Amino acid sequence: MLEVIIAGGGPTGMMLAGELRLHGVQVLVLEREAKPTPYVRALGLHVRSIEVLDQRGLLERFLAEGRKHPVGGFFAGLAGSSPDRLDTAHGYVLGIPQPLTDRLLAEHAAELGAEIRRGCELVGLSQDSDGVTVELADGRRLRSRYLVGCDGGRSTVRKLLGVGFPGEPSRVETLLGEMEVAASPEELAAVTAEVRKTHFRFGAMPMKDGVHRVIVPAEGVAEERTVPPSFEEFKQQLRKFAGTDFGVHAPRWLSRFGDATRQAERYRVDRVLLAGDAAHIHPPTGGQGLNLGLQDAFNLGWKLAAELRGWAPEGLLDSYHTERHPVAAAVLDNTRAQMHLLAPEPGAQAVRRLLAELMDFEEVNRYLIEKITAIAVRYDLGEGHELLGRRLRDVRLKRGRLYEQMRGGRGLLLDQTGGRLSVAGWSDRVDHVVDVSAELDVPAVLLRPDGHVVWAGEDQRELLDRLPRWFGAASG
């Protein structure tokens, strides 16, 4: 019997596979498509995802393929400056096309020993007290202890589980594609600027090799959204909104997306879990979707590994739903708000102008940036120190950096008391780092493998009370 089958080989599934392999968990990734998709549905990584990559030693690979951009201007496209002293060592957005993100995460998972099978479609599942049986389209059956559905917004796993997916259907639809443009850069910029005075879902962004990423509102909502638009439909919509089709030609790919907003009622049904778009879908405004999925995987991976290795305290795996469901619900809400601000109606535009004025206040700008970049996420871990439940940013230590100490995906006690504290009994799960940082004004912090603080202080008795809650019973 396998330990974990992951349905879906996108960024969420590959991130999860890598996290599980750090703990030696046997992982099989099943991806329906025979080849990686060339579609560039996501264009970048926000601060928290960049931190996640840094915590696992992957960031340099991504920096080599991407480009840094300011963090301002992502909430409904409203212009905003990057605030001073953002609570991160990575105060930028990393522009990188999704196919590159997919490839780098797949390479990482494979390097760690994950098995990846492409062209394998899951069509059935059943579970019992010992495991999950998966049926493939070719009739084969596989057996694993757990199954995680990372298979997108039309998730087969979610549908087979019968998990509700309440929310709102698409009311507006947008066409997206990559193609060559005959118009001059000056004409393109001038016309786009004029159209965007009233229609913000419009643009043509230059990419490599003379290709542009073009976006334009669709005529309506297609009955079958999996069918891409025709190139003629694309040109018609450009002429409708811009008065010209810019001489677009040689399309590389075309797609459509809507503003449907839905969330799974449950992220876990016994031995089957949901992550990424299988658990939540929303409009791409703010560029949060791929990032939300990566962070789901980062939260789930160590918890599922702990369950499989037998040291997970009671309720640890259930805390995946408890923590991540509210985070996604908040993202759904902010994308709803952003879609309203992008609407061309006078009322929506009046609200947009008002919010633009409010963003001149640093507190408002910072609040929206922290929301979009996910560095404001705080899990409800009860009363305690102000850091409790928050992720700890990378801090400089006397001997290196904090995130350099987190490559193995284990818990970590950062001890600034000179070694007066101890994690004896948990040393197989928690690293004890005795070091100091001028950036951290607390004697010691205990971090989960995902970098969130579960204790801060200097009392050994308090630490011994907190360790079993997150890392199970002491060994030996």
Wavefront OBJ file of the C-alpha trace (Angstrom):
o trace
v 0.000 0.000 0.000
v 1.198 3.495 -0.869
v 1.285 6.157 1.824
v -0.121 9.171 -0.080
v -1.592 9.602 -3.541
v -1.896 13.169 -4.768
v -4.412 13.742 -7.560
v -3.194 16.705 -9.583
v 0.304 17.679 -10.636
v -0.050 21.456 -10.568
v 1.807 23.750 -8.172
v -0.257 22.742 -5.117
v 0.215 19.019 -5.733
v 3.935 19.322 -6.426
v 4.504 21.560 -3.409
v 2.706 19.036 -1.229
v 4.689 16.149 -2.705
v 7.937 17.910 -1.840
v 6.800 18.649 1.710
v 5.814 15.020 2.300
v 9.082 13.707 0.874
v 11.061 15.839 3.337
v 9.639 13.498 5.982
v 10.274 10.326 3.999
v 6.623 9.793 3.070
v 6.031 7.632 -0.012
v 4.232 9.858 -2.553
v 2.632 9.163 -5.923
v 1.401 12.142 -7.974
v -1.245 11.370 -10.590
v -1.633 14.029 -13.287
v -4.356 13.691 -15.909
v -2.524 15.661 -18.615
v 0.234 13.832 -20.463
v 2.327 16.997 -20.799
v 2.674 20.137 -18.676
v 0.289 22.888 -19.753
v 1.824 25.856 -21.601
v -0.913 28.206 -20.379
v 0.321 31.108 -18.266
v -2.631 31.399 -15.905
v -0.603 32.931 -13.086
v 2.187 35.436 -13.445
v 3.876 35.693 -10.087
v 4.470 34.853 -6.462
v 3.550 37.027 -3.514
v 5.620 37.618 -0.396
v 4.426 34.683 1.707
v 5.004 32.197 -1.113
v 8.479 33.644 -1.650
v 9.150 33.121 2.061
v 7.921 29.528 1.803
v 10.376 28.864 -1.024
v 13.173 30.438 1.011
v 12.330 28.246 4.001
v 12.866 25.182 1.848
v 15.980 26.371 0.022
v 14.218 26.796 -3.327
v 14.199 30.541 -3.720
v 17.445 30.894 -5.673
v 16.042 28.636 -8.420
v 13.004 30.872 -8.751
v 14.933 34.126 -8.590
v 17.074 32.903 -11.489
v 13.935 32.516 -13.639
v 11.873 35.479 -12.441
v 11.932 39.205 -12.024
v 11.302 41.285 -8.910
v 8.522 43.888 -8.907
v 7.200 46.339 -6.274
v 4.471 44.963 -4.016
v 2.126 47.935 -4.505
v -0.756 48.168 -6.970
v -2.180 44.635 -6.728
v -5.474 45.374 -4.984
v -7.916 45.855 -7.883
v -5.077 47.411 -9.860
v -5.165 50.544 -7.697
v -1.886 52.404 -7.754
v -0.076 52.159 -4.462
v 3.485 52.559 -3.289
v 5.439 49.912 -1.426
v 5.242 50.806 2.286
v 8.393 51.200 4.321
v 9.397 48.449 6.745
v 7.031 45.760 5.474
v 7.314 42.819 7.884
v 9.387 40.616 5.603
v 12.899 40.174 4.287
v 11.354 39.759 0.815
v 9.476 42.971 0.099
v 8.723 42.306 -3.558
v 6.543 40.317 -5.934
v 8.381 37.763 -8.060
v 7.186 37.820 -11.654
v 7.448 34.284 -13.020
v 5.075 32.511 -15.469
v 3.176 29.579 -14.013
v 4.705 26.963 -16.363
v 8.111 27.796 -14.859
v 6.727 27.556 -11.336
v 5.168 24.201 -12.221
v 8.430 22.893 -13.650
v 10.604 23.997 -10.744
v 8.271 22.503 -8.138
v 7.984 19.249 -10.111
v 11.765 19.023 -10.357
v 12.061 19.589 -6.611
v 9.491 16.895 -5.810
v 11.190 14.409 -8.153
v 14.621 15.164 -6.695
v 13.265 14.303 -3.262
v 11.911 11.003 -4.537
v 8.261 11.625 -5.387
v 6.890 9.428 -8.172
v 5.056 11.438 -10.839
v 2.830 9.723 -13.382
v 1.444 11.856 -16.196
v -1.467 10.834 -18.369
v -3.159 9.121 -15.405
v -6.727 10.199 -14.701
v -8.500 9.394 -11.441
v -12.138 8.433 -12.073
v -13.213 6.695 -8.882
v -12.436 6.350 -5.198
v -13.616 4.577 -2.094
v -12.243 4.557 1.428
v -12.372 2.511 4.589
v -10.730 2.625 8.010
v -7.374 1.459 6.611
v -6.976 3.461 3.417
v -8.270 4.728 0.088
v -8.772 2.808 -3.149
v -8.346 4.854 -6.317
v -9.640 3.801 -9.744
v -7.900 5.115 -12.856
v -9.403 5.705 -16.284
v -7.526 2.692 -17.687
v -9.175 0.397 -15.133
v -6.220 0.035 -12.780
v -6.723 0.339 -9.043
v -4.289 1.756 -6.525
v -4.356 1.704 -2.770
v -2.964 4.306 -0.357
v -3.347 5.348 3.257
v -4.365 8.883 2.272
v -5.492 10.714 -0.864
v -5.207 14.456 -1.432
v -7.225 16.105 -4.191
v -5.189 18.905 -5.764
v -7.028 18.490 -9.056
v -8.354 21.983 -9.674
v -11.626 23.850 -9.574
v -13.540 21.031 -11.304
v -12.011 18.545 -8.878
v -13.029 14.945 -9.527
v -11.958 14.031 -5.994
v -14.240 16.654 -4.445
v -17.188 15.570 -6.583
v -16.683 11.880 -5.783
v -16.554 12.727 -2.082
v -19.834 14.590 -2.360
v -18.403 17.644 -0.606
v -20.515 20.749 -1.095
v -18.995 23.625 -3.075
v -21.271 26.570 -2.303
v -20.776 30.067 -3.659
v -21.655 32.126 -6.714
v -21.438 31.142 -10.387
v -19.660 33.300 -12.956
v -21.455 36.530 -13.787
v -18.777 38.033 -15.996
v -16.190 36.322 -18.142
v -12.830 37.412 -19.499
v -10.787 36.254 -22.487
v -7.076 35.686 -22.037
v -4.407 34.644 -24.490
v -0.925 35.076 -25.873
v -0.467 36.368 -29.417
v 1.602 38.659 -31.587
v 0.544 42.273 -32.109
v 1.115 44.376 -35.234
v 0.313 47.744 -33.624
v 3.189 49.919 -32.454
v 3.971 50.066 -28.727
v 2.894 53.722 -28.727
v -0.510 52.974 -30.238
v -1.007 49.998 -27.961
v -0.173 52.021 -24.828
v -2.342 54.999 -25.813
v -5.429 52.953 -26.691
v -5.067 50.711 -23.649
v -4.784 53.730 -21.331
v -7.976 55.187 -22.793
v -9.967 51.946 -22.536
v -8.805 51.325 -18.965
v -10.367 54.574 -17.817
v -13.646 52.660 -17.659
v -12.818 48.980 -18.338
v -10.081 47.572 -16.129
v -10.294 43.993 -17.412
v -8.439 45.060 -20.548
v -4.779 45.141 -21.486
v -1.915 43.904 -23.619
v 1.305 43.183 -21.776
v 4.500 42.559 -23.764
v 6.295 39.288 -23.049
v 9.198 37.599 -24.840
v 9.776 37.179 -28.575
v 7.270 39.868 -29.605
v 4.364 38.031 -27.949
v 1.770 39.891 -25.858
v -0.498 38.619 -23.102
v -3.897 40.068 -24.059
v -6.956 40.337 -21.840
v -10.415 41.603 -22.808
v -13.966 41.191 -21.438
v -15.965 38.396 -23.082
v -19.352 38.889 -24.724
v -21.089 36.878 -21.998
v -20.618 33.730 -19.939
v -20.033 30.607 -22.018
v -22.124 27.538 -21.261
v -19.016 25.362 -21.524
v -16.031 27.240 -20.163
v -13.570 24.425 -20.836
v -13.876 25.221 -24.557
v -11.400 27.991 -25.436
v -12.649 31.045 -27.348
v -12.064 31.286 -31.062
v -9.476 33.748 -32.292
v -12.217 35.580 -34.204
v -14.180 36.011 -30.971
v -11.046 37.478 -29.394
v -10.591 39.992 -32.233
v -14.270 40.960 -32.175
v -14.075 41.792 -28.477
v -10.927 43.851 -28.973
v -12.651 45.864 -31.699
v -15.712 46.318 -29.503
v -13.778 47.813 -26.582
v -10.795 49.422 -28.297
v -12.089 50.180 -31.772
v -9.203 48.105 -33.172
v -7.872 44.589 -32.862
v -4.264 45.887 -32.903
v -3.505 43.538 -35.788
v -3.273 40.569 -33.456
v -2.124 37.353 -35.117
v -0.303 34.064 -34.523
v -2.053 33.133 -31.255
v -0.102 30.734 -29.034
v -3.036 29.855 -26.812
v -6.462 31.221 -25.896
v -8.586 30.682 -22.801
v -11.424 32.149 -20.808
v -12.023 32.609 -17.104
v -14.964 33.744 -15.042
v -15.537 35.235 -11.616
v -17.118 32.182 -9.979
v -16.442 32.180 -6.249
v -16.852 28.927 -4.333
v -15.375 27.109 -1.357
v -15.534 23.478 -0.267
v -17.555 22.970 2.887
v -14.941 20.560 4.237
v -11.264 20.126 3.453
v -11.140 16.649 4.975
v -13.373 13.593 4.786
v -11.648 10.883 6.800
v -8.613 9.815 4.709
v -9.240 12.154 1.780
v -8.272 15.842 1.812
v -8.622 18.789 -0.572
v -6.135 21.566 -1.325
v -5.671 24.422 -3.778
v -8.377 25.093 -6.362
v -10.061 21.800 -5.451
v -10.929 23.495 -2.153
v -11.624 27.043 -3.376
v -12.021 29.042 -6.577
v -12.209 32.802 -7.063
v -11.417 35.451 -9.677
v -7.693 35.980 -10.351
v -7.798 39.613 -9.163
v -4.830 40.299 -6.922
v -2.960 37.252 -8.211
v -3.716 35.159 -5.131
v -4.934 31.798 -6.434
v -1.691 29.910 -7.058
v -0.204 31.405 -3.916
v -3.146 30.289 -1.800
v -2.693 26.728 -3.042
v 1.038 26.674 -2.289
v 0.318 27.866 1.227
v -2.386 25.192 1.664
v 0.216 22.578 0.810
v 2.753 24.124 3.180
v 0.254 23.922 6.025
v -0.894 20.388 5.226
v 2.362 18.625 4.365
v 3.986 18.360 7.789
v 0.671 17.577 9.495
v -0.109 14.682 7.168
v 3.462 13.411 7.532
v 3.118 13.543 11.324
v -0.080 11.508 11.114
v 1.603 8.891 8.950
v 4.674 8.719 11.183
v 2.549 8.216 14.275
v 3.538 11.224 16.359
v 0.754 13.658 15.464
v -1.126 14.889 18.536
v -4.899 14.518 18.503
v -6.569 16.985 16.147
v -3.403 18.030 14.307
v -4.591 16.871 10.884
v -8.022 18.388 11.451
v -6.333 21.736 12.150
v -5.564 21.901 8.421
v -9.246 22.660 7.743
v -9.603 24.781 10.881
v -6.723 27.047 9.865
v -6.907 27.164 6.098
v -10.671 27.374 5.533
v -10.933 30.871 7.113
v -7.870 32.046 5.181
v -9.443 31.063 1.853
v -12.792 32.555 2.895
v -11.023 35.889 3.448
v -9.395 35.662 0.004
v -12.777 34.971 -1.577
v -14.146 38.070 0.117
v -11.335 40.347 -1.007
v -11.599 39.113 -4.597
v -15.355 39.786 -4.515
v -14.555 43.334 -3.414
v -11.924 43.737 -6.114
v -14.270 42.537 -8.851
v -16.792 45.142 -7.754
v -14.092 47.819 -7.960
v -13.268 46.708 -11.514
v -16.850 47.065 -12.738
v -17.536 49.947 -15.181
v -20.781 51.122 -13.497
v -20.710 54.652 -11.983
v -21.371 53.443 -8.439
v -18.499 50.983 -8.511
v -16.205 53.612 -9.993
v -17.165 56.085 -7.248
v -16.149 53.520 -4.622
v -12.932 52.889 -6.531
v -12.041 56.590 -6.522
v -12.748 56.821 -2.805
v -10.565 53.806 -2.016
v -7.796 55.249 -4.198
v -7.841 58.335 -1.982
v -7.783 56.225 1.183
v -4.740 54.337 -0.069
v -2.751 57.549 0.277
v -2.831 56.755 3.996
v 0.065 54.403 4.705
v -1.973 52.331 7.172
v -4.617 51.573 4.535
v -2.053 50.788 1.845
v -0.106 48.526 4.215
v -3.264 46.729 5.329
v -4.279 45.870 1.759
v -0.762 44.801 0.777
v -0.462 42.523 3.814
v -3.843 41.016 2.936
v -2.930 40.325 -0.701
v 0.561 38.989 0.102
v -0.736 36.769 2.979
v 1.821 37.989 5.516
v -1.021 39.160 7.756
v -2.341 35.603 8.224
v -2.632 34.689 11.891
v -3.984 31.317 12.949
v -6.169 31.311 16.059
v -3.995 29.480 18.587
v -5.551 31.076 21.652
v -4.345 33.782 23.976
v -0.663 34.540 24.353
v 2.233 36.524 22.972
v 1.508 38.890 20.060
v 3.546 36.613 17.774
v 1.418 33.556 18.569
v -0.163 32.143 15.409
v 1.774 34.415 13.070
v 4.502 33.311 10.714
v 7.905 34.649 11.715
v 9.704 36.528 8.999
v 13.274 35.621 8.164
v 15.595 37.275 10.688
v 19.348 37.618 10.634
v 21.109 35.548 13.265
v 24.646 35.841 14.509
v 25.425 32.749 12.424
v 23.357 33.082 9.272
v 19.583 33.452 8.753
v 16.559 31.871 10.405
v 15.104 30.435 7.175
v 18.405 28.698 6.426
v 17.744 26.622 9.544
v 14.345 25.410 8.278
v 15.332 23.505 5.144
v 14.454 20.079 6.563
v 10.803 20.873 7.317
v 11.086 20.257 11.052
v 9.965 22.321 14.024
v 12.482 24.792 15.394
v 13.212 26.348 18.780
v 15.138 29.582 18.333
v 16.757 30.007 21.729
v 18.262 33.389 22.607
v 18.735 32.463 26.284
v 22.173 30.977 25.704
v 20.875 27.406 25.780
v 18.928 27.407 29.045
v 15.958 25.817 27.252
v 15.667 22.224 26.022
v 13.656 20.154 23.543
v 14.955 16.833 24.877
v 12.390 14.182 23.973
v 11.449 15.978 20.769
v 14.852 16.306 19.125
v 13.741 13.903 16.381
v 11.061 16.443 15.377
v 12.324 19.827 16.600
v 15.689 21.487 15.960
v 17.210 23.491 18.812
v 19.022 26.541 17.447
v 20.935 28.512 20.079
v 21.659 31.882 18.486
v 20.692 35.530 18.755
v 19.059 38.103 16.495
v 18.941 41.845 16.971
v 15.642 41.756 15.061
v 13.772 39.523 17.524
v 12.740 41.027 20.860
v 11.740 37.846 22.687
v 13.925 35.316 24.580
v 12.823 32.311 22.497
v 10.250 31.197 19.951
v 8.983 27.744 19.011
v 8.116 27.429 15.324
v 6.111 24.778 13.520
v 7.593 23.379 10.299
v 5.556 25.963 8.366
v 7.193 28.809 10.287
v 4.211 29.832 12.428
v 4.895 30.665 16.074
v 3.287 28.330 18.625
v 5.114 29.633 21.725
v 7.213 32.626 22.740
v 8.884 33.245 26.079
v 11.632 31.880 28.322
v 9.896 29.547 30.791
v 10.909 25.897 30.281
v 7.703 24.695 31.926
v 5.598 26.649 29.426
v 7.679 25.223 26.592
v 7.154 21.670 27.879
v 3.416 22.334 27.934
v 3.418 23.598 24.346
v 5.669 20.982 22.699
v 3.235 18.031 23.010
v 0.366 20.104 21.614
v 2.134 20.439 18.273
v 4.771 17.709 18.199
v 3.146 14.844 20.098
v 4.408 12.860 23.050
v 8.087 12.949 23.934
v 10.120 10.007 22.645
v 12.407 7.805 24.662
l 1 2 3 4 5 6 7 8 9 10 11 12 13 14 15 16 17 18 19 20 21 22 23 24 25 26 27 28 29 30 31 32 33 34 35 36 37 38 39 40 41 42 43 44 45 46 47 48 49 50 51 52 53 54 55 56 57 58 59 60 61 62 63 64 65 66 67 68 69 70 71 72 73 74 75 76 77 78 79 80 81 82 83 84 85 86 87 88 89 90 91 92 93 94 95 96 97 98 99 100 101 102 103 104 105 106 107 108 109 110 111 112 113 114 115 116 117 118 119 120 121 122 123 124 125 126 127 128 129 130 131 132 133 134 135 136 137 138 139 140 141 142 143 144 145 146 147 148 149 150 151 152 153 154 155 156 157 158 159 160 161 162 163 164 165 166 167 168 169 170 171 172 173 174 175 176 177 178 179 180 181 182 183 184 185 186 187 188 189 190 191 192 193 194 195 196 197 198 199 200 201 202 203 204 205 206 207 208 209 210 211 212 213 214 215 216 217 218 219 220 221 222 223 224 225 226 227 228 229 230 231 232 233 234 235 236 237 238 239 240 241 242 243 244 245 246 247 248 249 250 251 252 253 254 255 256 257 258 259 260 261 262 263 264 265 266 267 268 269 270 271 272 273 274 275 276 277 278 279 280 281 282 283 284 285 286 287 288 289 290 291 292 293 294 295 296 297 298 299 300 301 302 303 304 305 306 307 308 309 310 311 312 313 314 315 316 317 318 319 320 321 322 323 324 325 326 327 328 329 330 331 332 333 334 335 336 337 338 339 340 341 342 343 344 345 346 347 348 349 350 351 352 353 354 355 356 357 358 359 360 361 362 363 364 365 366 367 368 369 370 371 372 373 374 375 376 377 378 379 380 381 382 383 384 385 386 387 388 389 390 391 392 393 394 395 396 397 398 399 400 401 402 403 404 405 406 407 408 409 410 411 412 413 414 415 416 417 418 419 420 421 422 423 424 425 426 427 428 429 430 431 432 433 434 435 436 437 438 439 440 441 442 443 444 445 446 447 448 449 450 451 452 453 454 455 456 457 458 459 460 461 462 463 464 465 466 467 468 469 470 471 472 473 474 475 476
